[in-house]
Amino acid sequence: MADKKGTELVSAEIGTIEVTEELLREKLYEIRGVKVMLDADLAEIYGYTTKAFNQQIKNNLEKFDDDFMFELSDEEVDDLRSKNLTANLPTLRRNP
């Protein structure tokens, strides 16, 4: 494991995940000319459900810059799905 820098995070809800540079690179997407990570991917890394992760962000909005997050448009979600078959994009009520 000398070539991978990683740590393990533990969650009672999701389990243990090894976070490596490779995993993080796989979870980066370019949208609107900016490299971003989806809320579902960040939730997985931190060991939360997406709903719980977004609730934590909502409860602590004052700690984040205005440009920290944005919601994808329907067209951006479709484009992301078509370009990245591995994107963690289940059908949801709200866009990532």
The first five atom37 places (N, CA, C, CB, O) and aatype in JSON, in Angstrom:
{
  "aatype": [12, 0, 3, 11, 11, 7, 16, 6, 10, 19, 15, 0, 6, 9, 7, 16, 9, 6, 19, 16, 6, 6, 10, 10, 1, 6, 11, 10, 18, 6, 9, 1, 7, 19, 11, 19, 12, 10, 3, 0, 3, 10, 0, 6, 9, 18, 7, 18, 16, 16, 11, 0, 13, 2, 5, 5, 9, 11, 2, 2, 10, 6, 11, 13, 3, 3, 3, 13, 12, 13, 6, 10, 15, 3, 6, 6, 19, 3, 3, 10, 1, 15, 11, 2, 10, 16, 0, 2, 10, 14, 16, 10, 1, 1, 2, 14],
  "atom_mask": [
    [1, 1, 1, 1, 1],
    [1, 1, 1, 1, 1],
    [1, 1, 1, 1, 1],
    [1, 1, 1, 1, 1],
    [1, 1, 1, 1, 1],
    [1, 1, 1, 0, 1],
    [1, 1, 1, 1, 1],
    [1, 1, 1, 1, 1],
    [1, 1, 1, 1, 1],
    [1, 1, 1, 1, 1],
    [1, 1, 1, 1, 1],
    [1, 1, 1, 1, 1],
    [1, 1, 1, 1, 1],
    [1, 1, 1, 1, 1],
    [1, 1, 1, 0, 1],
    [1, 1, 1, 1, 1],
    [1, 1, 1, 1, 1],
    [1, 1, 1, 1, 1],
    [1, 1, 1, 1, 1],
    [1, 1, 1, 1, 1],
    [1, 1, 1, 1, 1],
    [1, 1, 1, 1, 1],
    [1, 1, 1, 1, 1],
    [1, 1, 1, 1, 1],
    [1, 1, 1, 1, 1],
    [1, 1, 1, 1, 1],
    [1, 1, 1, 1, 1],
    [1, 1, 1, 1, 1],
    [1, 1, 1, 1, 1],
    [1, 1, 1, 1, 1],
    [1, 1, 1, 1, 1],
    [1, 1, 1, 1, 1],
    [1, 1, 1, 0, 1],
    [1, 1, 1, 1, 1],
    [1, 1, 1, 1, 1],
    [1, 1, 1, 1, 1],
    [1, 1, 1, 1, 1],
    [1, 1, 1, 1, 1],
    [1, 1, 1, 1, 1],
    [1, 1, 1, 1, 1],
    [1, 1, 1, 1, 1],
    [1, 1, 1, 1, 1],
    [1, 1, 1, 1, 1],
    [1, 1, 1, 1, 1],
    [1, 1, 1, 1, 1],
    [1, 1, 1, 1, 1],
    [1, 1, 1, 0, 1],
    [1, 1, 1, 1, 1],
    [1, 1, 1, 1, 1],
    [1, 1, 1, 1, 1],
    [1, 1, 1, 1, 1],
    [1, 1, 1, 1, 1],
    [1, 1, 1, 1, 1],
    [1, 1, 1, 1, 1],
    [1, 1, 1, 1, 1],
    [1, 1, 1, 1, 1],
    [1, 1, 1, 1, 1],
    [1, 1, 1, 1, 1],
    [1, 1, 1, 1, 1],
    [1, 1, 1, 1, 1],
    [1, 1, 1, 1, 1],
    [1, 1, 1, 1, 1],
    [1, 1, 1, 1, 1],
    [1, 1, 1, 1, 1],
    [1, 1, 1, 1, 1],
    [1, 1, 1, 1, 1],
    [1, 1, 1, 1, 1],
    [1, 1, 1, 1, 1],
    [1, 1, 1, 1, 1],
    [1, 1, 1, 1, 1],
    [1, 1, 1, 1, 1],
    [1, 1, 1, 1, 1],
    [1, 1, 1, 1, 1],
    [1, 1, 1, 1, 1],
    [1, 1, 1, 1, 1],
    [1, 1, 1, 1, 1],
    [1, 1, 1, 1, 1],
    [1, 1, 1, 1, 1],
    [1, 1, 1, 1, 1],
    [1, 1, 1, 1, 1],
    [1, 1, 1, 1, 1],
    [1, 1, 1, 1, 1],
    [1, 1, 1, 1, 1],
    [1, 1, 1, 1, 1],
    [1, 1, 1, 1, 1],
    [1, 1, 1, 1, 1],
    [1, 1, 1, 1, 1],
    [1, 1, 1, 1, 1],
    [1, 1, 1, 1, 1],
    [1, 1, 1, 1, 1],
    [1, 1, 1, 1, 1],
    [1, 1, 1, 1, 1],
    [1, 1, 1, 1, 1],
    [1, 1, 1, 1, 1],
    [1, 1, 1, 1, 1],
    [1, 1, 1, 1, 1]
  ],
  "atom_positions": [
    [[0.82, -1.19, 0.0], [0.0, 0.0, 0.0], [0.86, 1.26, 0.0], [-0.93, 0.0, 1.19], [0.36, 2.36, 0.24]],
    [[2.14, 1.08, -0.27], [3.04, 2.22, -0.29], [2.71, 3.21, -1.39], [4.47, 1.75, -0.44], [2.97, 4.41, -1.25]],
    [[2.13, 2.74, -2.5], [1.82, 3.63, -3.61], [0.47, 4.32, -3.45], [1.85, 2.87, -4.91], [0.15, 5.23, -4.21]],
    [[-0.33, 3.91, -2.47], [-1.63, 4.52, -2.26], [-1.64, 5.24, -0.92], [-2.75, 3.46, -2.32], [-1.3, 4.67, 0.12]],
    [[-2.04, 6.49, -0.96], [-2.22, 7.22, 0.28], [-3.68, 7.09, 0.64], [-1.78, 8.73, 0.15], [-4.54, 7.52, -0.13]],
    [[-3.98, 6.5, 1.77], [-5.38, 6.3, 2.11], [-5.61, 6.21, 3.6], [0.0, 0.0, 0.0], [-4.69, 5.98, 4.38]],
    [[-6.85, 6.39, 3.95], [-7.27, 6.22, 5.33], [-8.58, 5.47, 5.3], [-7.41, 7.58, 6.07], [-9.23, 5.37, 4.25]],
    [[-8.96, 4.94, 6.42], [-10.24, 4.25, 6.5], [-11.21, 5.07, 7.33], [-10.07, 2.84, 7.09], [-10.84, 5.61, 8.37]],
    [[-12.41, 5.17, 6.86], [-13.47, 5.84, 7.59], [-14.51, 4.79, 7.97], [-14.1, 6.99, 6.77], [-14.78, 3.88, 7.19]],
    [[-15.08, 4.93, 9.14], [-16.03, 3.93, 9.6], [-17.39, 4.61, 9.81], [-15.55, 3.26, 10.92], [-17.47, 5.72, 10.33]],
    [[-18.44, 3.93, 9.39], [-19.8, 4.41, 9.57], [-20.7, 3.25, 9.93], [-20.3, 5.12, 8.31], [-20.6, 2.18, 9.34]],
    [[-21.56, 3.47, 10.88], [-22.5, 2.43, 11.26], [-23.52, 2.19, 10.16], [-23.2, 2.81, 12.57], [-24.07, 1.09, 10.05]],
    [[-23.78, 3.21, 9.34], [-24.81, 3.1, 8.31], [-24.28, 2.49, 7.02], [-25.39, 4.45, 8.03], [-24.98, 1.7, 6.39]],
    [[-23.06, 2.82, 6.62], [-22.57, 2.42, 5.32], [-21.46, 1.38, 5.42], [-22.08, 3.62, 4.57], [-21.39, 0.5, 4.56]],
    [[-20.62, 1.45, 6.41], [-19.52, 0.51, 6.54], [-18.18, 1.2, 6.41], [0.0, 0.0, 0.0], [-18.1, 2.43, 6.49]],
    [[-17.14, 0.42, 6.21], [-15.79, 0.94, 6.1], [-15.42, 1.12, 4.64], [-14.78, 0.01, 6.81], [-15.71, 0.26, 3.81]],
    [[-14.78, 2.22, 4.34], [-14.34, 2.49, 2.97], [-12.89, 2.97, 3.05], [-15.27, 3.55, 2.26], [-12.55, 3.79, 3.9]],
    [[-12.06, 2.48, 2.17], [-10.68, 2.94, 2.1], [-10.63, 4.1, 1.12], [-9.71, 1.79, 1.68], [-10.98, 3.94, -0.05]],
    [[-10.19, 5.24, 1.59], [-10.13, 6.43, 0.76], [-8.71, 6.58, 0.23], [-10.57, 7.7, 1.56], [-7.76, 6.8, 0.99]],
    [[-8.57, 6.44, -1.06], [-7.27, 6.56, -1.72], [-7.3, 7.7, -2.72], [-6.87, 5.22, -2.41], [-8.37, 8.21, -3.06]],
    [[-6.13, 8.09, -3.18], [-6.08, 9.12, -4.22], [-6.82, 8.67, -5.46], [-4.62, 9.45, -4.57], [-7.5, 9.47, -6.11]],
    [[-6.7, 7.4, -5.8], [-7.39, 6.86, -6.97], [-8.9, 6.96, -6.82], [-6.99, 5.39, -7.21], [-9.59, 7.36, -7.76]],
    [[-9.41, 6.62, -5.66], [-10.85, 6.72, -5.41], [-11.31, 8.16, -5.56], [-11.19, 6.19, -4.0], [-12.33, 8.43, -6.18]],
    [[-10.55, 9.08, -5.0], [-10.93, 10.49, -5.09], [-10.9, 10.99, -6.53], [-10.01, 11.34, -4.23], [-11.78, 11.74, -6.94]],
    [[-9.91, 10.57, -7.3], [-9.85, 10.96, -8.72], [-11.05, 10.44, -9.49], [-8.55, 10.44, -9.37], [-11.6, 11.13, -10.36]],
    [[-11.47, 9.21, -9.17], [-12.63, 8.62, -9.85], [-13.92, 9.37, -9.55], [-12.79, 7.16, -9.46], [-14.86, 9.34, -10.34]],
    [[-13.97, 10.06, -8.42], [-15.18, 10.74, -7.98], [-15.2, 12.21, -8.41], [-15.31, 10.65, -6.47], [-16.16, 12.93, -8.11]],
    [[-14.18, 12.67, -9.11], [-14.14, 14.05, -9.59], [-14.76, 14.15, -10.99], [-12.69, 14.58, -9.61], [-14.47, 13.33, -11.86]],
    [[-15.6, 15.14, -11.17], [-16.23, 15.4, -12.46], [-16.03, 16.87, -12.79], [-17.75, 15.02, -12.45], [-15.92, 17.7, -11.89]],
    [[-15.99, 17.18, -14.07], [-15.9, 18.58, -14.47], [-17.26, 19.04, -14.94], [-14.83, 18.79, -15.56], [-17.8, 18.52, -15.92]],
    [[-17.79, 20.03, -14.24], [-19.1, 20.59, -14.55], [-18.98, 22.1, -14.49], [-20.2, 20.06, -13.56], [-18.43, 22.64, -13.53]],
    [[-19.48, 22.78, -15.51], [-19.41, 24.24, -15.6], [-17.95, 24.72, -15.52], [-20.25, 24.9, -14.48], [-17.67, 25.8, -15.02]],
    [[-17.04, 23.89, -16.04], [-15.63, 24.26, -16.05], [-14.94, 24.14, -14.7], [0.0, 0.0, 0.0], [-13.82, 24.63, -14.54]],
    [[-15.59, 23.5, -13.74], [-15.05, 23.38, -12.39], [-15.01, 21.9, -12.0], [-15.89, 24.2, -11.36], [-15.95, 21.16, -12.31]],
    [[-13.95, 21.47, -11.34], [-13.89, 20.09, -10.85], [-14.73, 20.01, -9.58], [-12.4, 19.64, -10.57], [-14.54, 20.8, -8.65]],
    [[-15.66, 19.05, -9.56], [-16.59, 18.92, -8.43], [-16.72, 17.46, -8.02], [-17.98, 19.51, -8.79], [-16.36, 16.54, -8.76]],
    [[-17.25, 17.26, -6.81], [-17.63, 15.94, -6.34], [-19.12, 16.0, -6.03], [-16.79, 15.49, -5.09], [-19.63, 17.01, -5.55]],
    [[-19.81, 14.91, -6.3], [-21.24, 14.85, -6.05], [-21.51, 14.62, -4.56], [-21.89, 13.73, -6.89], [-20.7, 14.02, -3.85]],
    [[-22.67, 15.1, -4.11], [-23.02, 14.93, -2.71], [-23.06, 13.46, -2.3], [-24.36, 15.59, -2.43], [-22.66, 13.12, -1.19]],
    [[-23.54, 12.6, -3.17], [-23.61, 11.17, -2.85], [-22.22, 10.57, -2.66], [-24.36, 10.4, -3.95], [-22.02, 9.72, -1.79]],
    [[-21.26, 11.01, -3.46], [-19.89, 10.53, -3.34], [-19.24, 11.04, -2.06], [-19.07, 10.95, -4.56], [-18.56, 10.29, -1.36]],
    [[-19.44, 12.31, -1.75], [-18.89, 12.86, -0.51], [-19.52, 12.18, 0.71], [-19.12, 14.37, -0.44], [-18.83, 11.89, 1.69]],
    [[-20.81, 11.94, 0.65], [-21.48, 11.25, 1.75], [-20.89, 9.86, 1.96], [-23.0, 11.15, 1.48], [-20.65, 9.45, 3.1]],
    [[-20.64, 9.15, 0.87], [-20.05, 7.82, 0.96], [-18.66, 7.89, 1.6], [-19.95, 7.18, -0.43], [-18.34, 7.07, 2.46]],
    [[-17.86, 8.85, 1.19], [-16.5, 8.99, 1.73], [-16.53, 9.29, 3.22], [-15.75, 10.11, 0.99], [-15.74, 8.75, 3.99]],
    [[-17.45, 10.16, 3.63], [-17.53, 10.54, 5.03], [-18.38, 9.6, 5.87], [-18.07, 11.94, 5.14], [-18.48, 9.77, 7.09]],
    [[-18.99, 8.61, 5.24], [-19.74, 7.6, 5.99], [-21.14, 8.01, 6.39], [0.0, 0.0, 0.0], [-21.63, 7.59, 7.44]],
    [[-21.77, 8.82, 5.58], [-23.14, 9.26, 5.83], [-24.04, 8.79, 4.69], [-23.21, 10.8, 5.98], [-23.56, 8.41, 3.62]],
    [[-25.33, 8.82, 4.91], [-26.25, 8.71, 3.8], [-26.25, 10.07, 3.11], [-27.71, 8.29, 4.26], [-25.86, 11.07, 3.72]],
    [[-26.67, 10.13, 1.86], [-26.71, 11.41, 1.15], [-27.65, 12.37, 1.86], [-27.15, 11.21, -0.31], [-27.35, 13.56, 1.98]],
    [[-28.77, 11.87, 2.31], [-29.75, 12.72, 3.0], [-29.14, 13.32, 4.27], [-31.02, 11.9, 3.35], [-29.28, 14.52, 4.52]],
    [[-28.47, 12.5, 5.07], [-27.86, 13.0, 6.31], [-26.73, 13.99, 6.01], [-27.32, 11.83, 7.15], [-26.58, 14.99, 6.7]],
    [[-25.94, 13.7, 4.98], [-24.84, 14.59, 4.59], [-25.39, 15.96, 4.2], [-24.03, 13.98, 3.42], [-24.91, 16.98, 4.67]],
    [[-26.4, 15.98, 3.33], [-26.99, 17.25, 2.89], [-27.63, 17.99, 4.05], [-28.03, 17.0, 1.79], [-27.6, 19.23, 4.08]],
    [[-28.2, 17.28, 5.0], [-28.79, 17.91, 6.18], [-27.71, 18.59, 7.02], [-29.56, 16.88, 7.03], [-27.92, 19.69, 7.53]],
    [[-26.56, 17.94, 7.16], [-25.45, 18.54, 7.9], [-24.97, 19.82, 7.22], [-24.28, 17.54, 8.02], [-24.69, 20.82, 7.89]],
    [[-24.89, 19.79, 5.89], [-24.49, 21.0, 5.16], [-25.53, 22.1, 5.37], [-24.32, 20.69, 3.64], [-25.18, 23.25, 5.65]],
    [[-26.79, 21.75, 5.23], [-27.87, 22.73, 5.38], [-27.84, 23.36, 6.78], [-29.23, 22.07, 5.12], [-28.09, 24.56, 6.93]],
    [[-27.55, 22.55, 7.8], [-27.52, 23.05, 9.17], [-26.29, 23.9, 9.47], [-27.57, 21.88, 10.14], [-26.24, 24.59, 10.49]],
    [[-25.31, 23.87, 8.6], [-24.05, 24.6, 8.83], [-23.66, 25.47, 7.64], [-22.93, 23.62, 9.14], [-22.47, 25.65, 7.38]],
    [[-24.63, 26.01, 6.93], [-24.36, 26.81, 5.72], [-23.4, 27.96, 5.97], [-25.65, 27.35, 5.17], [-22.62, 28.31, 5.09]],
    [[-23.45, 28.55, 7.15], [-22.6, 29.7, 7.44], [-21.11, 29.35, 7.41], [-22.96, 30.29, 8.78], [-20.27, 30.25, 7.33]],
    [[-20.77, 28.08, 7.49], [-19.37, 27.65, 7.49], [-18.8, 27.47, 6.08], [-19.24, 26.35, 8.25], [-17.61, 27.19, 5.93]],
    [[-19.63, 27.63, 5.06], [-19.2, 27.38, 3.69], [-19.31, 28.65, 2.85], [-20.02, 26.25, 3.06], [-20.22, 29.45, 3.03]],
    [[-18.35, 28.81, 1.92], [-18.4, 29.93, 0.99], [-19.61, 29.78, 0.07], [-17.09, 30.02, 0.16], [-20.13, 28.68, -0.12]],
    [[-20.04, 30.9, -0.51], [-21.2, 30.89, -1.4], [-21.0, 29.98, -2.61], [-21.5, 32.3, -1.87], [-21.96, 29.41, -3.12]],
    [[-19.76, 29.86, -3.07], [-19.49, 29.04, -4.26], [-19.12, 27.6, -3.91], [-18.39, 29.68, -5.08], [-18.62, 26.87, -4.76]],
    [[-19.35, 27.19, -2.69], [-19.01, 25.84, -2.25], [-19.84, 24.78, -2.96], [-19.19, 25.72, -0.75], [-19.34, 23.7, -3.26]],
    [[-21.1, 25.09, -3.24], [-21.96, 24.08, -3.85], [-22.98, 24.73, -4.78], [-22.68, 23.26, -2.77], [-23.29, 25.91, -4.69]],
    [[-23.49, 23.89, -5.67], [-24.58, 24.29, -6.55], [-25.33, 23.03, -6.95], [-24.07, 25.06, -7.81], [-24.79, 21.93, -6.89]],
    [[-26.57, 23.2, -7.36], [-27.39, 22.07, -7.79], [-27.3, 21.94, -9.3], [-28.88, 22.24, -7.33], [-27.38, 22.93, -10.03]],
    [[-27.14, 20.7, -9.76], [-27.05, 20.45, -11.2], [-28.4, 20.64, -11.86], [-26.52, 19.04, -11.47], [-29.44, 20.37, -11.26]],
    [[-28.38, 21.1, -13.09], [-29.61, 21.19, -13.88], [-29.94, 19.79, -14.41], [-29.46, 22.23, -15.06], [-29.09, 18.9, -14.38]],
    [[-31.15, 19.61, -14.9], [-31.54, 18.32, -15.48], [-30.64, 17.94, -16.65], [-33.0, 18.36, -15.94], [-30.27, 16.78, -16.81]],
    [[-30.27, 18.93, -17.46], [-29.41, 18.68, -18.61], [-28.01, 18.24, -18.15], [-29.3, 19.94, -19.5], [-27.41, 17.35, -18.75]],
    [[-27.5, 18.85, -17.09], [-26.18, 18.48, -16.56], [-26.19, 17.06, -16.01], [-25.74, 19.47, -15.47], [-25.22, 16.32, -16.18]],
    [[-27.26, 16.68, -15.36], [-27.38, 15.32, -14.83], [-27.41, 14.32, -15.98], [-28.67, 15.17, -13.96], [-26.71, 13.31, -15.93]],
    [[-28.19, 14.61, -17.02], [-28.25, 13.72, -18.18], [-26.88, 13.6, -18.85], [-29.29, 14.22, -19.2], [-26.46, 12.51, -19.24]],
    [[-26.2, 14.73, -18.99], [-24.88, 14.74, -19.6], [-23.88, 13.94, -18.77], [-24.38, 16.19, -19.78], [-23.08, 13.17, -19.31]],
    [[-23.93, 14.11, -17.46], [-23.03, 13.38, -16.57], [-23.29, 11.88, -16.64], [-23.2, 13.88, -15.13], [-22.36, 11.08, -16.66]],
    [[-24.56, 11.51, -16.69], [-24.91, 10.09, -16.8], [-24.39, 9.5, -18.11], [-26.43, 9.89, -16.71], [-23.87, 8.38, -18.12]],
    [[-24.52, 10.24, -19.2], [-24.12, 9.71, -20.5], [-22.6, 9.62, -20.64], [-24.69, 10.57, -21.61], [-22.09, 8.71, -21.29]],
    [[-21.87, 10.56, -20.04], [-20.41, 10.57, -20.16], [-19.72, 9.69, -19.14], [-19.91, 11.97, -20.02], [-18.63, 9.19, -19.4]],
    [[-20.34, 9.48, -17.99], [-19.71, 8.75, -16.9], [-20.63, 7.63, -16.42], [-19.36, 9.7, -15.73], [-21.44, 7.83, -15.51]],
    [[-20.51, 6.5, -17.02], [-21.39, 5.39, -16.67], [-21.24, 4.98, -15.22], [-21.11, 4.21, -17.57], [-22.14, 4.36, -14.65]],
    [[-20.1, 5.32, -14.6], [-19.88, 4.94, -13.21], [-20.33, 6.01, -12.24], [-18.43, 4.65, -12.99], [-20.18, 5.84, -11.03]],
    [[-20.89, 7.1, -12.73], [-21.34, 8.17, -11.84], [-22.4, 7.64, -10.89], [-21.88, 9.36, -12.64], [-23.3, 6.9, -11.28]],
    [[-22.27, 8.03, -9.64], [-23.19, 7.6, -8.6], [-24.46, 8.45, -8.68], [-22.52, 7.72, -7.18], [-24.68, 9.34, -7.86]],
    [[-25.29, 8.18, -9.68], [-26.46, 9.01, -9.95], [-27.75, 8.19, -9.97], [-26.3, 9.75, -11.27], [-28.32, 7.97, -11.04]],
    [[-28.2, 7.76, -8.83], [-29.49, 7.08, -8.83], [-30.6, 8.08, -9.14], [-29.75, 6.4, -7.47], [-30.38, 9.28, -9.05]],
    [[-31.75, 7.61, -9.49], [-32.88, 8.5, -9.74], [-33.36, 9.04, -8.42], [-34.03, 7.76, -10.49], [-33.75, 8.28, -7.53]],
    [[-33.33, 10.36, -8.29], [-33.69, 11.0, -7.04], [-34.74, 12.07, -7.28], [-32.46, 11.61, -6.37], [-35.02, 12.44, -8.43]],
    [[-35.32, 12.55, -6.21], [-36.29, 13.65, -6.32], [-35.6, 14.96, -6.66], [-37.09, 13.79, -5.02], [-36.15, 15.82, -7.34]],
    [[-34.37, 15.1, -6.15], [-33.6, 16.33, -6.39], [-32.33, 16.0, -7.13], [-33.28, 17.05, -5.06], [-31.78, 14.91, -6.97]],
    [[-31.85, 16.92, -7.93], [-30.58, 16.73, -8.62], [-29.43, 16.86, -7.63], [-30.43, 17.74, -9.77], [-29.55, 17.56, -6.62]],
    [[-28.31, 16.18, -7.92], [-27.13, 16.32, -7.05], [-26.62, 17.75, -7.03], [-26.02, 15.38, -7.5], [-25.63, 18.04, -6.35]]
  ]
}
